[in-house]
Amino acid sequence: MKPLFVRLVSLSLLAAINSLFIYKYSARLTSLFLPISLLSFVLFIGFYWWLLNRTVKQDALKSYLMLALIALMSIPLLILNPVLELKVDRWMMIQTFWDNFFSGSYPYAPRYTFYNQNVPAPLPYYFLFTFPFYLVREISLVTLFTLLLVVFLYQRATDRKIHLNRDIKPQAYFHATMFLLFLIVMPAFWWEVTTRSALLFNSLLILTFICYWLNDALLLQRGSLWIYAVGFGMLCGTRSVMALPLFICLVYAVRESGQVRIYAGFLFVAAIVFILPFALLYAFDPILFFQYNPLISQSLVLPYQWSVWLIIFCFFLLIFTTSFDRVIFFSGLILFAGAFLSLGYFSSQSGWNAAVFGSLCDISYFILSIPFFIASIYRELDKRESRSLLSQ
């Protein structure tokens, strides 16, 4: 698979995701939403190609200054869009889960009627990871904190050169300055901040984990492998679709290392970690567990019969997963495909307008693929060093 093809597909899908957000939300302002979204698609492609032709060096100071700029730009958006006036209830699901927990109620039971008694849909570890932001009562901080954390982690990997695997060093997949430049012009990113969503947080956790885990795994640092097994099980327990990129990565690790027995134990530990919160939920209330089961709630996004096609596509991609670059790119593709199938399902059931403008389909799930597509692009920045990305 040629690098130019990967870049073209990644850029096109990034532009399509953001144009879809413009398509949906500009329709509330003007009847020209279709030509505006088509024009935005062309402009996104043009801007990203132009950006990739620039020599943008990894610079810690620039990255932190851009993070400060993003934080300052977020303030008026958050002030102008109070949480109780939002129609998106993702922040409320985090609050519902923990309010139920601390009041002694079943965590996944409906609680607040002004959101149509929606129930929390993510898997249990998602709420554990977002718990600190529940405590400070501002879920929007999760996105800004995540960006700060990953910039720090990848900058540390670059400065100290603590990762020796030249093919999978984490800093090769996170050109922090370039990543923030990509994000800052994305309507999807600002939607994420404004609505207090944590999808980007979830996706960046997976990407960071994969880079660090495989670097250590293929260097045969087995002492830390069991820690990664715990992390693997916890991250699978955030959203069901996030298990697919982790599965692609696991198969690649087994294939490259040849350590089938070790990874059988790895998978056993991960399975115990994954199952543990479900066992606790069942013990808490067996009746409500089957009535408000998070695995059942996840099927509302994409029914099981449609999920089969996503799993088949995942196995198809595994055939061609012969390098870590492809692990990253295919992870983005499988997450994009999950959101695309959900859009296709609701469009086939209720029509395009009802699916998109009536919000039967949640287009925000496309955000999960964004970090992986950007990583697929700036991986080539590490390879080319100071050469033009388009000169190949």
PAKEVO-876143 format. One record per residue (C-alpha): residue number from 1; x negated, y negated, z. Coordinates in pm, 1 decimal, always signed. Layout:
<pts>
+-----+----------+----------+----------+
:   n :       xx :       yy :       zz :
+-----+----------+----------+----------+
: NUM :        X :        Y :        Z :
...
+-----+----------+----------+----------+
</pts>
This chain:
<pts>
+-----+----------+----------+----------+
:   n :       xx :       yy :       zz :
+-----+----------+----------+----------+
:   1 :     +0.0 :     +0.0 :     +0.0 :
:   2 :   -166.9 :   -319.4 :   -119.0 :
:   3 :   -203.5 :   -612.1 :   +123.3 :
:   4 :    -41.4 :   -848.7 :   -126.1 :
:   5 :   +273.8 :   -631.9 :   -130.0 :
:   6 :   +289.5 :   -627.5 :   +251.2 :
:   7 :   +252.5 :  -1004.1 :   +265.9 :
:   8 :   +516.2 :  -1065.5 :     -0.9 :
:   9 :   +770.4 :   -836.2 :   +166.8 :
:  10 :   +697.3 :   -975.3 :   +513.8 :
:  11 :   +723.1 :  -1336.6 :   +398.4 :
:  12 :  +1040.6 :  -1269.8 :   +199.3 :
:  13 :  +1213.6 :  -1099.7 :   +491.8 :
:  14 :  +1107.5 :  -1373.9 :   +733.9 :
:  15 :  +1249.1 :  -1632.4 :   +494.4 :
:  16 :  +1568.5 :  -1426.6 :   +451.7 :
:  17 :  +1621.8 :  -1400.9 :   +829.3 :
:  18 :  +1592.1 :  -1773.4 :   +882.9 :
:  19 :  +1801.0 :  -1854.9 :   +575.6 :
:  20 :  +2073.6 :  -1629.2 :   +714.8 :
:  21 :  +2080.5 :  -1836.6 :  +1034.3 :
:  22 :  +2104.7 :  -2155.0 :   +826.0 :
:  23 :  +2378.0 :  -1993.6 :   +614.1 :
:  24 :  +2588.3 :  -1908.4 :   +918.3 :
:  25 :  +2551.0 :  -2223.1 :  +1123.8 :
:  26 :  +2538.8 :  -2484.3 :   +847.2 :
:  27 :  +2883.4 :  -2357.1 :   +739.3 :
:  28 :  +3019.0 :  -2530.2 :  +1050.5 :
:  29 :  +2891.6 :  -2863.7 :   +917.8 :
:  30 :  +2928.1 :  -2859.3 :   +538.8 :
:  31 :  +3087.0 :  -2670.9 :   +250.7 :
:  32 :  +2746.7 :  -2668.3 :    +78.7 :
:  33 :  +2612.6 :  -2405.8 :   +317.9 :
:  34 :  +2539.3 :  -2152.5 :    +41.2 :
:  35 :  +2313.5 :  -2375.2 :   -176.9 :
:  36 :  +2152.3 :  -2512.3 :   +139.3 :
:  37 :  +2064.1 :  -2162.4 :   +258.0 :
:  38 :  +1931.4 :  -2062.4 :    -85.9 :
:  39 :  +1719.1 :  -2376.0 :    -98.5 :
:  40 :  +1591.8 :  -2307.5 :   +252.0 :
:  41 :  +1483.6 :  -1958.0 :   +142.9 :
:  42 :  +1268.1 :  -2106.6 :   -134.3 :
:  43 :  +1128.1 :  -2374.5 :    +99.9 :
:  44 :  +1037.9 :  -2117.9 :   +366.0 :
:  45 :   +851.7 :  -1905.9 :   +112.0 :
:  46 :   +670.5 :  -2211.1 :    -22.9 :
:  47 :   +575.1 :  -2340.4 :   +321.2 :
:  48 :   +447.4 :  -2004.7 :   +441.6 :
:  49 :   +238.6 :  -1950.4 :   +126.1 :
:  50 :    +93.9 :  -2297.7 :   +170.1 :
:  51 :    +20.8 :  -2229.1 :   +536.9 :
:  52 :   -155.3 :  -1903.9 :   +456.6 :
:  53 :   -382.9 :  -2085.5 :   +213.6 :
:  54 :   -509.1 :  -2308.2 :   +493.9 :
:  55 :   -809.2 :  -2209.1 :   +701.5 :
:  56 :   -652.2 :  -2200.3 :  +1046.9 :
:  57 :   -904.3 :  -2085.1 :  +1304.0 :
:  58 :   -803.4 :  -1915.5 :  +1625.3 :
:  59 :   -830.5 :  -2189.8 :  +1885.2 :
:  60 :   -720.5 :  -2157.1 :  +2246.5 :
:  61 :   -677.4 :  -2531.5 :  +2299.0 :
:  62 :   -464.3 :  -2570.7 :  +1984.9 :
:  63 :   -250.0 :  -2274.0 :  +2089.7 :
:  64 :   -182.9 :  -2409.9 :  +2436.3 :
:  65 :   -111.2 :  -2758.1 :  +2298.7 :
:  66 :   +140.9 :  -2606.3 :  +2057.7 :
:  67 :   +301.0 :  -2418.5 :  +2345.6 :
:  68 :   +330.9 :  -2749.6 :  +2530.6 :
:  69 :   +490.5 :  -2904.7 :  +2220.9 :
:  70 :   +741.0 :  -2617.7 :  +2196.4 :
:  71 :   +826.1 :  -2662.8 :  +2565.6 :
:  72 :   +884.2 :  -3037.1 :  +2516.8 :
:  73 :  +1100.0 :  -2975.5 :  +2207.9 :
:  74 :  +1303.3 :  -2720.3 :  +2403.9 :
:  75 :  +1404.8 :  -2964.4 :  +2677.3 :
:  76 :  +1659.0 :  -3170.0 :  +2475.8 :
:  77 :  +1802.0 :  -2851.9 :  +2321.1 :
:  78 :  +1862.7 :  -2703.3 :  +2664.5 :
:  79 :  +2008.8 :  -3025.7 :  +2803.0 :
:  80 :  +2244.2 :  -3071.2 :  +2505.3 :
:  81 :  +2356.0 :  -2707.3 :  +2522.2 :
:  82 :  +2449.1 :  -2618.0 :  +2882.5 :
:  83 :  +2478.3 :  -2245.0 :  +2939.4 :
:  84 :  +2848.9 :  -2253.6 :  +3027.8 :
:  85 :  +2929.7 :  -2412.5 :  +2691.7 :
:  86 :  +2749.7 :  -2145.0 :  +2490.7 :
:  87 :  +2950.5 :  -1886.5 :  +2299.9 :
:  88 :  +2654.0 :  -1648.9 :  +2306.7 :
:  89 :  +2668.4 :  -1452.1 :  +2629.6 :
:  90 :  +2332.2 :  -1277.0 :  +2631.4 :
:  91 :  +2212.3 :  -1482.8 :  +2927.4 :
:  92 :  +2536.5 :  -1399.8 :  +3108.9 :
:  93 :  +2476.9 :  -1026.1 :  +3069.4 :
:  94 :  +2152.6 :  -1059.0 :  +3264.3 :
:  95 :  +2333.6 :  -1252.9 :  +3534.7 :
:  96 :  +2622.4 :  -1003.8 :  +3536.5 :
:  97 :  +2389.6 :   -707.6 :  +3585.6 :
:  98 :  +2203.0 :   -857.4 :  +3880.1 :
:  99 :  +2506.2 :  -1025.2 :  +4039.1 :
: 100 :  +2674.5 :   -685.4 :  +4038.7 :
: 101 :  +2365.0 :   -518.4 :  +4177.8 :
: 102 :  +2321.3 :   -758.3 :  +4469.4 :
: 103 :  +2692.9 :   -750.5 :  +4552.4 :
: 104 :  +2686.2 :   -370.7 :  +4573.6 :
: 105 :  +2888.1 :   -317.9 :  +4254.5 :
: 106 :  +2805.4 :    -93.0 :  +3961.1 :
: 107 :  +2556.2 :   -303.1 :  +3756.8 :
: 108 :  +2716.8 :   -240.8 :  +3416.5 :
: 109 :  +3074.8 :   -319.3 :  +3520.7 :
: 110 :  +3244.4 :   -632.0 :  +3373.1 :
: 111 :  +3245.9 :   -926.9 :  +3610.9 :
: 112 :  +3317.7 :  -1264.8 :  +3451.4 :
: 113 :  +3649.8 :  -1300.5 :  +3267.5 :
: 114 :  +3556.6 :  -1624.2 :  +3087.8 :
: 115 :  +3332.5 :  -1412.8 :  +2860.6 :
: 116 :  +3610.5 :  -1169.4 :  +2769.7 :
: 117 :  +3481.8 :   -925.0 :  +3028.8 :
: 118 :  +3187.2 :   -821.8 :  +2813.9 :
: 119 :  +2964.1 :   -563.4 :  +2975.2 :
: 120 :  +2582.9 :   -563.1 :  +2973.6 :
: 121 :  +2462.2 :   -367.8 :  +2669.7 :
: 122 :  +2079.2 :   -345.1 :  +2697.9 :
: 123 :  +1921.3 :    -49.2 :  +2874.1 :
: 124 :  +1816.8 :    -78.6 :  +3241.3 :
: 125 :  +1450.0 :   -171.2 :  +3206.5 :
: 126 :  +1542.8 :   -475.8 :  +2999.2 :
: 127 :  +1706.7 :   -620.8 :  +3309.1 :
: 128 :  +1409.5 :   -527.6 :  +3525.2 :
: 129 :  +1173.4 :   -719.7 :  +3293.1 :
: 130 :  +1400.6 :  -1025.1 :  +3291.7 :
: 131 :  +1465.6 :  -1019.1 :  +3667.7 :
: 132 :  +1217.9 :  -1300.9 :  +3754.8 :
: 133 :  +1406.6 :  -1536.2 :  +3522.7 :
: 134 :  +1735.9 :  -1442.6 :  +3684.0 :
: 135 :  +1585.3 :  -1551.6 :  +4015.4 :
: 136 :  +1494.4 :  -1897.8 :  +3884.4 :
: 137 :  +1838.0 :  -1923.7 :  +3714.4 :
: 138 :  +1701.1 :  -2028.2 :  +3376.1 :
: 139 :  +1684.2 :  -1747.0 :  +3123.0 :
: 140 :  +1544.8 :  -1979.3 :  +2854.8 :
: 141 :  +1209.7 :  -1967.4 :  +3034.8 :
: 142 :  +1168.9 :  -1605.1 :  +2930.6 :
: 143 :  +1079.9 :  -1701.2 :  +2571.8 :
: 144 :   +835.3 :  -1974.9 :  +2670.7 :
: 145 :   +672.7 :  -1759.4 :  +2937.9 :
: 146 :   +635.9 :  -1469.1 :  +2693.8 :
: 147 :   +460.6 :  -1689.3 :  +2439.4 :
: 148 :   +227.9 :  -1819.3 :  +2709.7 :
: 149 :   +151.5 :  -1467.0 :  +2831.2 :
: 150 :    +77.5 :  -1315.1 :  +2492.2 :
: 151 :   -137.9 :  -1611.5 :  +2384.4 :
: 152 :   -338.5 :  -1564.9 :  +2705.7 :
: 153 :   -370.7 :  -1187.1 :  +2659.7 :
: 154 :   -482.6 :  -1203.2 :  +2299.2 :
: 155 :   -713.2 :  -1497.4 :  +2364.8 :
: 156 :   -870.2 :  -1297.6 :  +2645.9 :
: 157 :   -920.4 :  -1004.4 :  +2409.8 :
: 158 :  -1088.0 :  -1238.0 :  +2160.9 :
: 159 :  -1309.4 :  -1428.8 :  +2404.4 :
: 160 :  -1433.7 :  -1135.4 :  +2607.4 :
: 161 :  -1437.3 :   -880.8 :  +2322.8 :
: 162 :  -1308.8 :   -621.2 :  +2566.1 :
: 163 :  -1158.9 :   -408.8 :  +2288.3 :
: 164 :  -1406.5 :   -228.4 :  +2067.9 :
: 165 :  -1189.3 :    -46.3 :  +1815.4 :
: 166 :  -1239.8 :   -258.1 :  +1503.3 :
: 167 :   -922.8 :   -133.9 :  +1334.4 :
: 168 :   -686.5 :   -185.6 :  +1625.7 :
: 169 :   -833.3 :   -466.4 :  +1833.5 :
: 170 :   -536.9 :   -666.4 :  +1968.9 :
: 171 :   -674.6 :  -1002.4 :  +1859.4 :
: 172 :   -662.7 :   -880.4 :  +1497.1 :
: 173 :   -284.5 :   -870.7 :  +1524.0 :
: 174 :   -223.5 :  -1193.3 :  +1709.9 :
: 175 :   -367.5 :  -1503.0 :  +1552.1 :
: 176 :   -201.5 :  -1715.6 :  +1820.0 :
: 177 :   -232.1 :  -2050.8 :  +1645.0 :
: 178 :    -91.6 :  -1915.8 :  +1319.1 :
: 179 :   +184.9 :  -1729.3 :  +1501.8 :
: 180 :   +304.8 :  -2046.7 :  +1673.4 :
: 181 :   +289.8 :  -2239.3 :  +1345.1 :
: 182 :   +517.9 :  -1979.5 :  +1191.9 :
: 183 :   +759.2 :  -1987.7 :  +1484.5 :
: 184 :   +790.7 :  -2361.7 :  +1523.4 :
: 185 :   +965.6 :  -2402.7 :  +1185.4 :
: 186 :  +1202.4 :  -2107.4 :  +1231.4 :
: 187 :  +1572.0 :  -2181.7 :  +1300.0 :
: 188 :  +1597.3 :  -1827.7 :  +1440.2 :
: 189 :  +1338.3 :  -1913.1 :  +1705.5 :
: 190 :  +1515.7 :  -2231.6 :  +1812.8 :
: 191 :  +1845.2 :  -2040.5 :  +1824.1 :
: 192 :  +1669.6 :  -1797.0 :  +2058.6 :
: 193 :  +1558.1 :  -2079.9 :  +2287.3 :
: 194 :  +1890.7 :  -2266.8 :  +2283.3 :
: 195 :  +2106.7 :  -1961.6 :  +2357.7 :
: 196 :  +1878.5 :  -1833.9 :  +2635.3 :
: 197 :  +1829.6 :  -1506.1 :  +2450.3 :
: 198 :  +1546.4 :  -1263.3 :  +2524.6 :
: 199 :  +1517.1 :  -1074.5 :  +2195.8 :
: 200 :  +1182.4 :  -1227.4 :  +2103.3 :
: 201 :  +1060.5 :  -1145.9 :  +2454.0 :
: 202 :  +1157.4 :   -780.7 :  +2405.1 :
: 203 :   +991.8 :   -757.4 :  +2064.3 :
: 204 :   +668.1 :   -926.8 :  +2170.9 :
: 205 :   +640.2 :   -690.4 :  +2467.4 :
: 206 :   +657.2 :   -394.6 :  +2228.8 :
: 207 :   +404.2 :   -541.8 :  +1984.5 :
: 208 :   +156.2 :   -627.7 :  +2260.4 :
: 209 :   +196.6 :   -287.6 :  +2422.4 :
: 210 :   +139.8 :   -105.0 :  +2093.1 :
: 211 :   -180.4 :   -297.3 :  +2016.8 :
: 212 :   -334.8 :   -244.6 :  +2359.7 :
: 213 :   -214.6 :   +113.4 :  +2398.0 :
: 214 :   -344.0 :   +242.5 :  +2065.5 :
: 215 :   -673.4 :    +62.2 :  +2104.4 :
: 216 :   -736.6 :   +247.1 :  +2430.5 :
: 217 :   -579.3 :   +572.4 :  +2308.6 :
: 218 :   -794.7 :   +605.4 :  +1998.8 :
: 219 :  -1101.5 :   +513.0 :  +2202.6 :
: 220 :  -1002.2 :   +815.6 :  +2414.2 :
: 221 :   -974.0 :   +616.2 :  +2735.6 :
: 222 :   -760.4 :   +888.4 :  +2887.7 :
: 223 :   -766.1 :   +750.7 :  +3239.9 :
: 224 :   -535.3 :   +469.3 :  +3136.4 :
: 225 :   -323.6 :   +688.4 :  +2907.9 :
: 226 :    -84.0 :   +782.0 :  +3186.5 :
: 227 :    -28.8 :   +417.3 :  +3271.9 :
: 228 :    +63.8 :   +364.1 :  +2909.2 :
: 229 :   +298.5 :   +663.9 :  +2933.0 :
: 230 :   +487.9 :   +482.9 :  +3208.6 :
: 231 :   +496.7 :   +168.1 :  +2996.7 :
: 232 :   +615.1 :   +368.9 :  +2696.4 :
: 233 :   +910.0 :   +508.9 :  +2892.6 :
: 234 :  +1000.4 :   +168.2 :  +3034.0 :
: 235 :   +990.2 :     -6.3 :  +2696.1 :
: 236 :  +1203.0 :   +268.0 :  +2538.1 :
: 237 :  +1447.9 :   +182.2 :  +2815.8 :
: 238 :  +1496.5 :   -179.9 :  +2704.3 :
: 239 :  +1697.9 :   -132.9 :  +2384.3 :
: 240 :  +1765.3 :   +191.1 :  +2201.1 :
: 241 :  +1637.7 :    +55.3 :  +1867.5 :
: 242 :  +1303.3 :    -35.6 :  +2025.7 :
: 243 :  +1228.9 :   +334.4 :  +2068.3 :
: 244 :  +1181.3 :   +364.4 :  +1690.6 :
: 245 :   +865.0 :   +151.5 :  +1652.5 :
: 246 :   +728.7 :   +317.9 :  +1965.6 :
: 247 :   +801.7 :   +658.5 :  +1811.9 :
: 248 :   +623.1 :   +560.7 :  +1488.6 :
: 249 :   +325.9 :   +453.6 :  +1696.9 :
: 250 :   +330.7 :   +773.8 :  +1902.8 :
: 251 :   +329.6 :   +997.9 :  +1594.7 :
: 252 :    +40.1 :   +798.8 :  +1450.4 :
: 253 :   -155.7 :   +830.2 :  +1776.6 :
: 254 :   -105.9 :  +1207.8 :  +1787.3 :
: 255 :   -200.8 :  +1242.3 :  +1420.8 :
: 256 :   -517.4 :  +1032.1 :  +1454.7 :
: 257 :   -638.8 :  +1169.4 :  +1787.9 :
: 258 :   -539.2 :  +1532.6 :  +1736.1 :
: 259 :   -465.9 :  +1553.1 :  +2110.8 :
: 260 :   -130.0 :  +1729.1 :  +2090.6 :
: 261 :   -142.8 :  +1876.4 :  +2442.5 :
: 262 :   -238.4 :  +1545.3 :  +2602.0 :
: 263 :    +41.8 :  +1364.4 :  +2423.6 :
: 264 :   +288.7 :  +1635.4 :  +2521.8 :
: 265 :   +211.8 :  +1540.6 :  +2882.4 :
: 266 :   +227.4 :  +1172.9 :  +2785.5 :
: 267 :   +576.0 :  +1223.2 :  +2642.7 :
: 268 :   +685.7 :  +1421.4 :  +2950.0 :
: 269 :   +584.1 :  +1137.5 :  +3183.1 :
: 270 :   +751.1 :   +880.5 :  +2955.6 :
: 271 :  +1071.5 :  +1086.6 :  +2948.4 :
: 272 :  +1087.8 :  +1100.1 :  +3329.7 :
: 273 :  +1038.2 :   +723.8 :  +3350.4 :
: 274 :  +1307.0 :   +667.1 :  +3086.6 :
: 275 :  +1563.6 :   +897.1 :  +3251.5 :
: 276 :  +1508.3 :   +774.9 :  +3609.1 :
: 277 :  +1731.3 :   +460.9 :  +3602.6 :
: 278 :  +2011.7 :   +653.8 :  +3431.6 :
: 279 :  +1997.4 :   +914.7 :  +3707.0 :
: 280 :  +2018.5 :   +635.8 :  +3965.1 :
: 281 :  +2316.4 :   +479.5 :  +3784.4 :
: 282 :  +2491.8 :   +816.5 :  +3779.1 :
: 283 :  +2424.9 :   +868.6 :  +4149.2 :
: 284 :  +2557.4 :   +519.7 :  +4222.2 :
: 285 :  +2897.1 :   +584.4 :  +4062.6 :
: 286 :  +2952.1 :   +890.2 :  +3837.6 :
: 287 :  +3292.6 :   +768.8 :  +3715.0 :
: 288 :  +3181.2 :   +418.5 :  +3617.3 :
: 289 :  +2863.0 :   +563.9 :  +3469.4 :
: 290 :  +3063.7 :   +737.6 :  +3196.0 :
: 291 :  +3299.0 :   +443.3 :  +3157.2 :
: 292 :  +3027.2 :   +176.4 :  +3130.4 :
: 293 :  +2726.5 :   +365.9 :  +3007.2 :
: 294 :  +2459.1 :   +145.5 :  +2846.3 :
: 295 :  +2391.0 :   +407.4 :  +2579.5 :
: 296 :  +2757.6 :   +387.9 :  +2480.0 :
: 297 :  +2741.3 :     +8.2 :  +2478.7 :
: 298 :  +2442.6 :    +22.4 :  +2243.9 :
: 299 :  +2650.7 :   +218.6 :  +1993.1 :
: 300 :  +2882.4 :    -83.3 :  +1958.9 :
: 301 :  +2602.1 :   -260.9 :  +1770.8 :
: 302 :  +2552.8 :    +31.1 :  +1530.4 :
: 303 :  +2776.7 :   +341.5 :  +1547.2 :
: 304 :  +2602.7 :   +675.0 :  +1584.6 :
: 305 :  +2696.8 :   +793.7 :  +1234.2 :
: 306 :  +2522.4 :   +488.5 :  +1088.1 :
: 307 :  +2229.5 :   +529.5 :  +1324.8 :
: 308 :  +2155.1 :   +862.9 :  +1157.5 :
: 309 :  +2052.3 :   +675.0 :   +842.6 :
: 310 :  +1819.9 :   +457.6 :  +1047.2 :
: 311 :  +1655.5 :   +766.3 :  +1198.5 :
: 312 :  +1619.3 :   +925.0 :   +853.0 :
: 313 :  +1453.5 :   +605.6 :   +728.7 :
: 314 :  +1219.1 :   +617.1 :  +1028.8 :
: 315 :  +1108.3 :   +972.9 :   +942.8 :
: 316 :  +1062.9 :   +868.2 :   +580.5 :
: 317 :   +829.8 :   +587.6 :   +688.1 :
: 318 :   +629.8 :   +831.2 :   +900.4 :
: 319 :   +517.8 :  +1007.9 :   +583.2 :
: 320 :   +332.1 :   +693.4 :   +477.7 :
: 321 :   +206.5 :   +586.0 :   +821.6 :
: 322 :   -162.0 :   +646.7 :   +755.5 :
: 323 :   -309.6 :   +332.7 :   +913.8 :
: 324 :   -237.4 :   +106.9 :  +1206.0 :
: 325 :   -157.1 :   -178.3 :   +967.9 :
: 326 :   +131.5 :    +33.9 :   +844.1 :
: 327 :   +243.0 :   +107.5 :  +1199.6 :
: 328 :   +293.5 :   -266.0 :  +1250.5 :
: 329 :   +455.8 :   -329.1 :   +912.2 :
: 330 :   +684.9 :    -25.5 :   +930.6 :
: 331 :   +788.0 :   -120.5 :  +1284.4 :
: 332 :   +911.0 :   -451.0 :  +1147.6 :
: 333 :  +1088.4 :   -274.7 :   +861.8 :
: 334 :  +1270.3 :    -30.7 :  +1090.4 :
: 335 :  +1389.5 :   -310.8 :  +1321.6 :
: 336 :  +1501.7 :   -516.5 :  +1022.4 :
: 337 :  +1679.6 :   -210.5 :   +881.0 :
: 338 :  +1866.6 :   -159.9 :  +1208.8 :
: 339 :  +2003.5 :   -514.8 :  +1199.7 :
: 340 :  +2075.7 :   -485.3 :   +827.1 :
: 341 :  +2272.3 :   -161.5 :   +875.3 :
: 342 :  +2472.8 :   -327.0 :  +1153.6 :
: 343 :  +2555.8 :   -613.2 :   +917.7 :
: 344 :  +2649.9 :   -363.4 :   +647.8 :
: 345 :  +2871.2 :   -166.3 :   +884.0 :
: 346 :  +3073.8 :   -463.0 :  +1008.2 :
: 347 :  +3096.6 :   -608.5 :   +657.8 :
: 348 :  +3234.1 :   -280.7 :   +525.6 :
: 349 :  +3487.4 :   -259.3 :   +809.4 :
: 350 :  +3610.1 :   -617.8 :   +829.8 :
: 351 :  +3461.6 :   -808.6 :   +537.8 :
: 352 :  +3158.6 :  -1032.7 :   +503.8 :
: 353 :  +3316.3 :  -1349.9 :   +640.4 :
: 354 :  +3449.1 :  -1180.7 :   +952.5 :
: 355 :  +3117.1 :  -1004.9 :  +1011.2 :
: 356 :  +2902.1 :  -1318.3 :   +975.5 :
: 357 :  +3118.7 :  -1620.0 :  +1051.4 :
: 358 :  +3350.1 :  -1434.3 :  +1288.6 :
: 359 :  +3044.3 :  -1300.1 :  +1473.3 :
: 360 :  +3157.9 :   -939.4 :  +1460.4 :
: 361 :  +2797.8 :   -867.9 :  +1367.9 :
: 362 :  +2524.9 :  -1022.3 :  +1579.4 :
: 363 :  +2270.0 :  -1144.9 :  +1324.1 :
: 364 :  +2031.6 :  -1236.4 :  +1604.2 :
: 365 :  +1909.6 :   -875.0 :  +1611.2 :
: 366 :  +1703.6 :   -960.4 :  +1303.8 :
: 367 :  +1482.9 :  -1159.2 :  +1543.8 :
: 368 :  +1343.3 :   -832.3 :  +1679.8 :
: 369 :  +1151.2 :   -777.7 :  +1355.9 :
: 370 :   +994.6 :  -1126.4 :  +1336.2 :
: 371 :   +677.8 :  -1069.1 :  +1547.1 :
: 372 :   +592.3 :   -753.4 :  +1352.3 :
: 373 :   +625.4 :   -923.8 :  +1015.6 :
: 374 :   +410.1 :  -1215.9 :  +1126.6 :
: 375 :   +155.2 :   -968.7 :  +1264.8 :
: 376 :   +149.5 :   -789.2 :   +928.4 :
: 377 :    +66.8 :  -1119.7 :   +762.1 :
: 378 :   -199.3 :  -1253.2 :   +995.5 :
: 379 :   -369.6 :   -913.1 :  +1015.7 :
: 380 :   -503.1 :  -1008.9 :   +674.1 :
: 381 :   -633.6 :  -1335.9 :   +818.0 :
: 382 :   -863.9 :  -1133.8 :  +1039.0 :
: 383 :   -982.1 :   -930.0 :   +740.5 :
: 384 :  -1051.1 :  -1215.9 :   +508.3 :
: 385 :  -1220.5 :  -1439.0 :   +772.1 :
: 386 :  -1272.1 :  -1766.3 :   +587.9 :
: 387 :  -1165.4 :  -1650.9 :   +241.4 :
: 388 :   -834.2 :  -1755.5 :    +89.1 :
: 389 :   -558.6 :  -1507.9 :   +159.4 :
: 390 :   -422.6 :  -1545.9 :   -191.5 :
: 391 :   -747.6 :  -1494.6 :   -376.9 :
: 392 :   -720.2 :  -1117.7 :   -373.0 :
+-----+----------+----------+----------+
</pts>
